[in-house]
């Protein structure tokens, strides 16, 4: 599993996940939509922690700046 996510990408994913979690906590989003968004938030957090996005690999995207 080769890392393919940069720091900016990780920060954006984490912020979006935290926003979804806050909206769910304050019951602004609920029901089926809320559950789907919470699953999306969990996926965003996991991919940002492991620095790997399977969709990026599928489409050949790499936002990580390699240090040479």
PDB file of N, CA, C and O in Angstrom:
ATOM      1  N   UNK A   1       0.837  -1.163   0.000  1.00  0.00           N
ATOM      2  CA  UNK A   1       0.000   0.000   0.000  1.00  0.00           C
ATOM      3  C   UNK A   1       0.895   1.242   0.000  1.00  0.00           C
ATOM      4  O   UNK A   1       1.416   1.634   1.045  1.00  0.00           O
ATOM      5  N   UNK A   2       1.068   1.844  -1.138  1.00  0.00           N
ATOM      6  CA  UNK A   2       1.917   3.008  -1.284  1.00  0.00           C
ATOM      7  C   UNK A   2       1.129   4.269  -0.956  1.00  0.00           C
ATOM      8  O   UNK A   2       0.002   4.436  -1.423  1.00  0.00           O
ATOM      9  N   UNK A   3       1.706   5.147  -0.166  1.00  0.00           N
ATOM     10  CA  UNK A   3       1.030   6.382   0.227  1.00  0.00           C
ATOM     11  C   UNK A   3       0.778   7.250  -1.001  1.00  0.00           C
ATOM     12  O   UNK A   3       1.660   7.418  -1.843  1.00  0.00           O
ATOM     13  N   UNK A   4      -0.445   7.806  -1.098  1.00  0.00           N
ATOM     14  CA  UNK A   4      -0.766   8.638  -2.252  1.00  0.00           C
ATOM     15  C   UNK A   4      -1.559   9.893  -1.878  1.00  0.00           C
ATOM     16  O   UNK A   4      -2.232  10.476  -2.728  1.00  0.00           O
ATOM     17  N   UNK A   5      -1.480  10.314  -0.602  1.00  0.00           N
ATOM     18  CA  UNK A   5      -2.199  11.497  -0.155  1.00  0.00           C
ATOM     19  C   UNK A   5      -1.248  12.499   0.475  1.00  0.00           C
ATOM     20  O   UNK A   5      -0.396  12.144   1.290  1.00  0.00           O
ATOM     21  N   UNK A   6      -1.410  13.767   0.082  1.00  0.00           N
ATOM     22  CA  UNK A   6      -0.602  14.843   0.635  1.00  0.00           C
ATOM     23  C   UNK A   6      -1.217  15.403   1.914  1.00  0.00           C
ATOM     24  O   UNK A   6      -2.322  15.028   2.305  1.00  0.00           O
ATOM     25  N   UNK A   7      -0.480  16.305   2.554  1.00  0.00           N
ATOM     26  CA  UNK A   7      -0.929  16.887   3.818  1.00  0.00           C
ATOM     27  C   UNK A   7      -2.190  17.727   3.654  1.00  0.00           C
ATOM     28  O   UNK A   7      -3.078  17.676   4.505  1.00  0.00           O
ATOM     29  N   UNK A   8      -2.282  18.493   2.581  1.00  0.00           N
ATOM     30  CA  UNK A   8      -3.471  19.315   2.351  1.00  0.00           C
ATOM     31  C   UNK A   8      -4.694  18.434   2.170  1.00  0.00           C
ATOM     32  O   UNK A   8      -5.758  18.725   2.716  1.00  0.00           O
ATOM     33  N   UNK A   9      -4.551  17.380   1.420  1.00  0.00           N
ATOM     34  CA  UNK A   9      -5.645  16.438   1.190  1.00  0.00           C
ATOM     35  C   UNK A   9      -6.095  15.810   2.501  1.00  0.00           C
ATOM     36  O   UNK A   9      -7.294  15.676   2.749  1.00  0.00           O
ATOM     37  N   UNK A  10      -5.143  15.428   3.338  1.00  0.00           N
ATOM     38  CA  UNK A  10      -5.463  14.832   4.636  1.00  0.00           C
ATOM     39  C   UNK A  10      -6.212  15.827   5.520  1.00  0.00           C
ATOM     40  O   UNK A  10      -7.180  15.462   6.187  1.00  0.00           O
ATOM     41  N   UNK A  11      -5.767  17.080   5.525  1.00  0.00           N
ATOM     42  CA  UNK A  11      -6.408  18.094   6.366  1.00  0.00           C
ATOM     43  C   UNK A  11      -7.841  18.360   5.917  1.00  0.00           C
ATOM     44  O   UNK A  11      -8.737  18.501   6.748  1.00  0.00           O
ATOM     45  N   UNK A  12      -8.057  18.430   4.616  1.00  0.00           N
ATOM     46  CA  UNK A  12      -9.402  18.666   4.090  1.00  0.00           C
ATOM     47  C   UNK A  12     -10.322  17.513   4.451  1.00  0.00           C
ATOM     48  O   UNK A  12     -11.459  17.736   4.865  1.00  0.00           O
ATOM     49  N   UNK A  13      -9.845  16.284   4.299  1.00  0.00           N
ATOM     50  CA  UNK A  13     -10.653  15.112   4.633  1.00  0.00           C
ATOM     51  C   UNK A  13     -10.999  15.087   6.120  1.00  0.00           C
ATOM     52  O   UNK A  13     -12.126  14.760   6.490  1.00  0.00           O
ATOM     53  N   UNK A  14     -10.046  15.427   6.962  1.00  0.00           N
ATOM     54  CA  UNK A  14     -10.284  15.435   8.400  1.00  0.00           C
ATOM     55  C   UNK A  14     -11.298  16.508   8.780  1.00  0.00           C
ATOM     56  O   UNK A  14     -12.184  16.261   9.599  1.00  0.00           O
ATOM     57  N   UNK A  15     -11.176  17.694   8.196  1.00  0.00           N
ATOM     58  CA  UNK A  15     -12.126  18.772   8.484  1.00  0.00           C
ATOM     59  C   UNK A  15     -13.538  18.408   8.044  1.00  0.00           C
ATOM     60  O   UNK A  15     -14.500  18.678   8.762  1.00  0.00           O
ATOM     61  N   UNK A  16     -13.666  17.803   6.883  1.00  0.00           N
ATOM     62  CA  UNK A  16     -14.989  17.389   6.401  1.00  0.00           C
ATOM     63  C   UNK A  16     -15.581  16.337   7.338  1.00  0.00           C
ATOM     64  O   UNK A  16     -16.769  16.389   7.656  1.00  0.00           O
ATOM     65  N   UNK A  17     -14.766  15.393   7.779  1.00  0.00           N
ATOM     66  CA  UNK A  17     -15.245  14.351   8.691  1.00  0.00           C
ATOM     67  C   UNK A  17     -15.688  14.955  10.021  1.00  0.00           C
ATOM     68  O   UNK A  17     -16.714  14.554  10.571  1.00  0.00           O
ATOM     69  N   UNK A  18     -14.927  15.910  10.538  1.00  0.00           N
ATOM     70  CA  UNK A  18     -15.300  16.553  11.793  1.00  0.00           C
ATOM     71  C   UNK A  18     -16.577  17.375  11.642  1.00  0.00           C
ATOM     72  O   UNK A  18     -17.401  17.416  12.557  1.00  0.00           O
ATOM     73  N   UNK A  19     -16.743  18.019  10.511  1.00  0.00           N
ATOM     74  CA  UNK A  19     -17.957  18.782  10.240  1.00  0.00           C
ATOM     75  C   UNK A  19     -19.175  17.869  10.203  1.00  0.00           C
ATOM     76  O   UNK A  19     -20.211  18.184  10.789  1.00  0.00           O
ATOM     77  N   UNK A  20     -19.049  16.744   9.518  1.00  0.00           N
ATOM     78  CA  UNK A  20     -20.156  15.771   9.463  1.00  0.00           C
ATOM     79  C   UNK A  20     -20.478  15.245  10.854  1.00  0.00           C
ATOM     80  O   UNK A  20     -21.647  15.106  11.215  1.00  0.00           O
ATOM     81  N   UNK A  21     -19.442  14.951  11.636  1.00  0.00           N
ATOM     82  CA  UNK A  21     -19.660  14.447  12.993  1.00  0.00           C
ATOM     83  C   UNK A  21     -20.376  15.498  13.851  1.00  0.00           C
ATOM     84  O   UNK A  21     -21.275  15.160  14.620  1.00  0.00           O
ATOM     85  N   UNK A  22     -19.986  16.751  13.722  1.00  0.00           N
ATOM     86  CA  UNK A  22     -20.637  17.818  14.493  1.00  0.00           C
ATOM     87  C   UNK A  22     -22.091  17.996  14.065  1.00  0.00           C
ATOM     88  O   UNK A  22     -22.968  18.170  14.911  1.00  0.00           O
ATOM     89  N   UNK A  23     -22.353  17.954  12.768  1.00  0.00           N
ATOM     90  CA  UNK A  23     -23.731  18.078  12.287  1.00  0.00           C
ATOM     91  C   UNK A  23     -24.593  16.931  12.792  1.00  0.00           C
ATOM     92  O   UNK A  23     -25.767  17.123  13.110  1.00  0.00           O
ATOM     93  N   UNK A  24     -24.026  15.771  12.865  1.00  0.00           N
ATOM     94  CA  UNK A  24     -24.759  14.617  13.378  1.00  0.00           C
ATOM     95  C   UNK A  24     -24.966  14.732  14.889  1.00  0.00           C
ATOM     96  O   UNK A  24     -26.045  14.421  15.393  1.00  0.00           O
ATOM     97  N   UNK A  25     -23.950  15.172  15.601  1.00  0.00           N
ATOM     98  CA  UNK A  25     -24.035  15.301  17.056  1.00  0.00           C
ATOM     99  C   UNK A  25     -25.121  16.297  17.460  1.00  0.00           C
ATOM    100  O   UNK A  25     -25.879  16.049  18.397  1.00  0.00           O
ATOM    101  N   UNK A  26     -25.193  17.418  16.755  1.00  0.00           N
ATOM    102  CA  UNK A  26     -26.193  18.438  17.062  1.00  0.00           C
ATOM    103  C   UNK A  26     -27.530  18.178  16.366  1.00  0.00           C
ATOM    104  O   UNK A  26     -28.411  19.037  16.354  1.00  0.00           O
ATOM    105  N   UNK A  27     -27.666  16.996  15.793  1.00  0.00           N
ATOM    106  CA  UNK A  27     -28.896  16.521  15.160  1.00  0.00           C
ATOM    107  C   UNK A  27     -29.399  17.427  14.041  1.00  0.00           C
ATOM    108  O   UNK A  27     -30.604  17.552  13.826  1.00  0.00           O
ATOM    109  N   UNK A  28     -28.470  18.052  13.337  1.00  0.00           N
ATOM    110  CA  UNK A  28     -28.829  18.826  12.154  1.00  0.00           C
ATOM    111  C   UNK A  28     -29.075  17.874  10.996  1.00  0.00           C
ATOM    112  O   UNK A  28     -29.944  18.105  10.156  1.00  0.00           O
ATOM    113  N   UNK A  29     -28.294  16.798  10.966  1.00  0.00           N
ATOM    114  CA  UNK A  29     -28.550  15.720  10.019  1.00  0.00           C
ATOM    115  C   UNK A  29     -28.886  14.477  10.828  1.00  0.00           C
ATOM    116  O   UNK A  29     -28.271  14.219  11.863  1.00  0.00           O
ATOM    117  N   UNK A  30     -29.858  13.710  10.360  1.00  0.00           N
ATOM    118  CA  UNK A  30     -30.245  12.501  11.088  1.00  0.00           C
ATOM    119  C   UNK A  30     -30.873  11.518  10.119  1.00  0.00           C
ATOM    120  O   UNK A  30     -30.985  11.785   8.922  1.00  0.00           O
ATOM    121  N   UNK A  31     -31.273  10.398  10.643  1.00  0.00           N
ATOM    122  CA  UNK A  31     -31.921   9.384   9.824  1.00  0.00           C
ATOM    123  C   UNK A  31     -30.941   8.686   8.906  1.00  0.00           C
ATOM    124  O   UNK A  31     -29.754   8.565   9.208  1.00  0.00           O
ATOM    125  N   UNK A  32     -31.460   8.230   7.779  1.00  0.00           N
ATOM    126  CA  UNK A  32     -30.652   7.475   6.816  1.00  0.00           C
ATOM    127  C   UNK A  32     -29.526   8.350   6.264  1.00  0.00           C
ATOM    128  O   UNK A  32     -28.383   7.902   6.166  1.00  0.00           O
ATOM    129  N   UNK A  33     -29.843   9.586   5.907  1.00  0.00           N
ATOM    130  CA  UNK A  33     -28.811  10.492   5.382  1.00  0.00           C
ATOM    131  C   UNK A  33     -27.709  10.701   6.407  1.00  0.00           C
ATOM    132  O   UNK A  33     -26.528  10.691   6.059  1.00  0.00           O
ATOM    133  N   UNK A  34     -28.080  10.887   7.658  1.00  0.00           N
ATOM    134  CA  UNK A  34     -27.088  11.068   8.711  1.00  0.00           C
ATOM    135  C   UNK A  34     -26.185   9.858   8.868  1.00  0.00           C
ATOM    136  O   UNK A  34     -24.975   9.996   9.049  1.00  0.00           O
ATOM    137  N   UNK A  35     -26.775   8.667   8.797  1.00  0.00           N
ATOM    138  CA  UNK A  35     -25.971   7.446   8.914  1.00  0.00           C
ATOM    139  C   UNK A  35     -25.028   7.271   7.738  1.00  0.00           C
ATOM    140  O   UNK A  35     -23.876   6.873   7.912  1.00  0.00           O
ATOM    141  N   UNK A  36     -25.515   7.567   6.540  1.00  0.00           N
ATOM    142  CA  UNK A  36     -24.656   7.462   5.351  1.00  0.00           C
ATOM    143  C   UNK A  36     -23.496   8.444   5.450  1.00  0.00           C
ATOM    144  O   UNK A  36     -22.357   8.097   5.135  1.00  0.00           O
ATOM    145  N   UNK A  37     -23.779   9.663   5.883  1.00  0.00           N
ATOM    146  CA  UNK A  37     -22.717  10.655   6.017  1.00  0.00           C
ATOM    147  C   UNK A  37     -21.732  10.285   7.124  1.00  0.00           C
ATOM    148  O   UNK A  37     -20.540  10.567   7.002  1.00  0.00           O
ATOM    149  N   UNK A  38     -22.207   9.661   8.195  1.00  0.00           N
ATOM    150  CA  UNK A  38     -21.285   9.212   9.246  1.00  0.00           C
ATOM    151  C   UNK A  38     -20.356   8.120   8.739  1.00  0.00           C
ATOM    152  O   UNK A  38     -19.175   8.102   9.088  1.00  0.00           O
ATOM    153  N   UNK A  39     -20.868   7.217   7.927  1.00  0.00           N
ATOM    154  CA  UNK A  39     -20.014   6.183   7.330  1.00  0.00           C
ATOM    155  C   UNK A  39     -18.980   6.842   6.418  1.00  0.00           C
ATOM    156  O   UNK A  39     -17.811   6.458   6.425  1.00  0.00           O
ATOM    157  N   UNK A  40     -19.405   7.823   5.639  1.00  0.00           N
ATOM    158  CA  UNK A  40     -18.471   8.562   4.784  1.00  0.00           C
ATOM    159  C   UNK A  40     -17.400   9.253   5.630  1.00  0.00           C
ATOM    160  O   UNK A  40     -16.225   9.248   5.264  1.00  0.00           O
ATOM    161  N   UNK A  41     -17.796   9.842   6.750  1.00  0.00           N
ATOM    162  CA  UNK A  41     -16.841  10.513   7.631  1.00  0.00           C
ATOM    163  C   UNK A  41     -15.811   9.532   8.173  1.00  0.00           C
ATOM    164  O   UNK A  41     -14.625   9.852   8.257  1.00  0.00           O
ATOM    165  N   UNK A  42     -16.261   8.344   8.538  1.00  0.00           N
ATOM    166  CA  UNK A  42     -15.337   7.320   9.050  1.00  0.00           C
ATOM    167  C   UNK A  42     -14.349   6.910   7.965  1.00  0.00           C
ATOM    168  O   UNK A  42     -13.157   6.757   8.231  1.00  0.00           O
ATOM    169  N   UNK A  43     -14.839   6.735   6.757  1.00  0.00           N
ATOM    170  CA  UNK A  43     -13.958   6.376   5.636  1.00  0.00           C
ATOM    171  C   UNK A  43     -12.944   7.479   5.381  1.00  0.00           C
ATOM    172  O   UNK A  43     -11.766   7.199   5.156  1.00  0.00           O
ATOM    173  N   UNK A  44     -13.391   8.737   5.414  1.00  0.00           N
ATOM    174  CA  UNK A  44     -12.479   9.862   5.214  1.00  0.00           C
ATOM    175  C   UNK A  44     -11.399   9.893   6.289  1.00  0.00           C
ATOM    176  O   UNK A  44     -10.232  10.140   5.983  1.00  0.00           O
ATOM    177  N   UNK A  45     -11.771   9.646   7.538  1.00  0.00           N
ATOM    178  CA  UNK A  45     -10.780   9.638   8.616  1.00  0.00           C
ATOM    179  C   UNK A  45      -9.780   8.497   8.471  1.00  0.00           C
ATOM    180  O   UNK A  45      -8.579   8.692   8.660  1.00  0.00           O
ATOM    181  N   UNK A  46     -10.270   7.317   8.138  1.00  0.00           N
ATOM    182  CA  UNK A  46      -9.369   6.170   7.984  1.00  0.00           C
ATOM    183  C   UNK A  46      -8.376   6.414   6.855  1.00  0.00           C
ATOM    184  O   UNK A  46      -7.179   6.177   7.017  1.00  0.00           O
ATOM    185  N   UNK A  47      -8.869   6.888   5.712  1.00  0.00           N
ATOM    186  CA  UNK A  47      -7.957   7.126   4.593  1.00  0.00           C
ATOM    187  C   UNK A  47      -6.961   8.237   4.902  1.00  0.00           C
ATOM    188  O   UNK A  47      -5.825   8.191   4.430  1.00  0.00           O
ATOM    189  N   UNK A  48      -7.364   9.234   5.684  1.00  0.00           N
ATOM    190  CA  UNK A  48      -6.412  10.291   6.010  1.00  0.00           C
ATOM    191  C   UNK A  48      -5.362   9.805   7.015  1.00  0.00           C
ATOM    192  O   UNK A  48      -4.219  10.259   6.973  1.00  0.00           O
ATOM    193  N   UNK A  49      -5.729   8.895   7.910  1.00  0.00           N
ATOM    194  CA  UNK A  49      -4.757   8.377   8.873  1.00  0.00           C
ATOM    195  C   UNK A  49      -3.746   7.424   8.231  1.00  0.00           C
ATOM    196  O   UNK A  49      -2.587   7.388   8.645  1.00  0.00           O
ATOM    197  N   UNK A  50      -4.167   6.660   7.233  1.00  0.00           N
ATOM    198  CA  UNK A  50      -3.241   5.717   6.605  1.00  0.00           C
ATOM    199  C   UNK A  50      -2.566   6.292   5.358  1.00  0.00           C
ATOM    200  O   UNK A  50      -1.740   5.624   4.737  1.00  0.00           O
ATOM    201  N   UNK A  51      -2.913   7.525   4.993  1.00  0.00           N
ATOM    202  CA  UNK A  51      -2.306   8.221   3.845  1.00  0.00           C
ATOM    203  C   UNK A  51      -2.516   7.488   2.522  1.00  0.00           C
ATOM    204  O   UNK A  51      -1.689   7.585   1.616  1.00  0.00           O
ATOM    205  N   UNK A  52      -3.607   6.767   2.415  1.00  0.00           N
ATOM    206  CA  UNK A  52      -3.863   5.997   1.199  1.00  0.00           C
ATOM    207  C   UNK A  52      -5.340   6.057   0.854  1.00  0.00           C
ATOM    208  O   UNK A  52      -6.196   5.831   1.709  1.00  0.00           O
ATOM    209  N   UNK A  53      -5.636   6.364  -0.412  1.00  0.00           N
ATOM    210  CA  UNK A  53      -7.003   6.373  -0.901  1.00  0.00           C
ATOM    211  C   UNK A  53      -7.100   5.395  -2.079  1.00  0.00           C
ATOM    212  O   UNK A  53      -6.447   5.590  -3.104  1.00  0.00           O
ATOM    213  N   UNK A  54      -7.910   4.351  -1.933  1.00  0.00           N
ATOM    214  CA  UNK A  54      -8.037   3.365  -3.008  1.00  0.00           C
ATOM    215  C   UNK A  54      -8.557   3.967  -4.315  1.00  0.00           C
ATOM    216  O   UNK A  54      -8.151   3.536  -5.394  1.00  0.00           O
ATOM    217  N   UNK A  55      -9.442   4.949  -4.233  1.00  0.00           N
ATOM    218  CA  UNK A  55      -9.951   5.585  -5.454  1.00  0.00           C
ATOM    219  C   UNK A  55      -8.852   6.357  -6.173  1.00  0.00           C
ATOM    220  O   UNK A  55      -8.817   6.389  -7.403  1.00  0.00           O
ATOM    221  N   UNK A  56      -7.959   6.978  -5.414  1.00  0.00           N
ATOM    222  CA  UNK A  56      -6.833   7.671  -6.045  1.00  0.00           C
ATOM    223  C   UNK A  56      -5.975   6.687  -6.834  1.00  0.00           C
ATOM    224  O   UNK A  56      -5.543   6.977  -7.950  1.00  0.00           O
ATOM    225  N   UNK A  57      -5.737   5.528  -6.243  1.00  0.00           N
ATOM    226  CA  UNK A  57      -4.927   4.518  -6.939  1.00  0.00           C
ATOM    227  C   UNK A  57      -5.622   4.040  -8.205  1.00  0.00           C
ATOM    228  O   UNK A  57      -4.984   3.852  -9.241  1.00  0.00           O
ATOM    229  N   UNK A  58      -6.936   3.843  -8.116  1.00  0.00           N
ATOM    230  CA  UNK A  58      -7.714   3.392  -9.262  1.00  0.00           C
ATOM    231  C   UNK A  58      -7.628   4.379 -10.424  1.00  0.00           C
ATOM    232  O   UNK A  58      -7.511   3.980 -11.583  1.00  0.00           O
ATOM    233  N   UNK A  59      -7.688   5.679 -10.098  1.00  0.00           N
ATOM    234  CA  UNK A  59      -7.659   6.711 -11.137  1.00  0.00           C
ATOM    235  C   UNK A  59      -6.263   7.267 -11.396  1.00  0.00           C
ATOM    236  O   UNK A  59      -6.108   8.160 -12.229  1.00  0.00           O
ATOM    237  N   UNK A  60      -5.252   6.765 -10.710  1.00  0.00           N
ATOM    238  CA  UNK A  60      -3.879   7.199 -10.933  1.00  0.00           C
ATOM    239  C   UNK A  60      -3.567   8.574 -10.373  1.00  0.00           C
ATOM    240  O   UNK A  60      -2.701   9.269 -10.905  1.00  0.00           O
ATOM    241  N   UNK A  61      -4.247   8.983  -9.318  1.00  0.00           N
ATOM    242  CA  UNK A  61      -4.037  10.298  -8.710  1.00  0.00           C
ATOM    243  C   UNK A  61      -3.070  10.147  -7.542  1.00  0.00           C
ATOM    244  O   UNK A  61      -3.139   9.176  -6.788  1.00  0.00           O
ATOM    245  N   UNK A  62      -2.170  11.112  -7.401  1.00  0.00           N
ATOM    246  CA  UNK A  62      -1.234  11.125  -6.281  1.00  0.00           C
ATOM    247  C   UNK A  62      -1.046  12.573  -5.855  1.00  0.00           C
ATOM    248  O   UNK A  62      -0.473  13.367  -6.600  1.00  0.00           O
ATOM    249  N   UNK A  63      -1.529  12.930  -4.649  1.00  0.00           N
ATOM    250  CA  UNK A  63      -1.376  14.290  -4.160  1.00  0.00           C
ATOM    251  C   UNK A  63      -0.202  14.443  -3.200  1.00  0.00           C
ATOM    252  O   UNK A  63       0.026  15.523  -2.657  1.00  0.00           O
ATOM    253  N   UNK A  64       0.534  13.370  -2.996  1.00  0.00           N
ATOM    254  CA  UNK A  64       1.678  13.380  -2.085  1.00  0.00           C
ATOM    255  C   UNK A  64       2.912  13.882  -2.817  1.00  0.00           C
ATOM    256  O   UNK A  64       3.213  13.460  -3.933  1.00  0.00           O
ATOM    257  N   UNK A  65       3.612  14.786  -2.164  1.00  0.00           N
ATOM    258  CA  UNK A  65       4.867  15.270  -2.720  1.00  0.00           C
ATOM    259  C   UNK A  65       5.979  14.397  -2.175  1.00  0.00           C
ATOM    260  O   UNK A  65       6.252  14.407  -0.974  1.00  0.00           O
ATOM    261  N   UNK A  66       6.620  13.644  -3.052  1.00  0.00           N
ATOM    262  CA  UNK A  66       7.689  12.738  -2.630  1.00  0.00           C
ATOM    263  C   UNK A  66       8.963  13.525  -2.330  1.00  0.00           C
ATOM    264  O   UNK A  66       9.309  14.474  -3.033  1.00  0.00           O
ATOM    265  N   UNK A  67       9.648  13.104  -1.269  1.00  0.00           N
ATOM    266  CA  UNK A  67      10.930  13.702  -0.928  1.00  0.00           C
ATOM    267  C   UNK A  67      12.019  12.891  -1.589  1.00  0.00           C
ATOM    268  O   UNK A  67      12.157  11.693  -1.339  1.00  0.00           O
ATOM    269  N   UNK A  68      12.781  13.536  -2.421  1.00  0.00           N
ATOM    270  CA  UNK A  68      13.865  12.837  -3.137  1.00  0.00           C
ATOM    271  C   UNK A  68      15.179  13.013  -2.433  1.00  0.00           C
ATOM    272  O   UNK A  68      16.198  12.496  -2.890  1.00  0.00           O
TER     273      UNK A  68
END
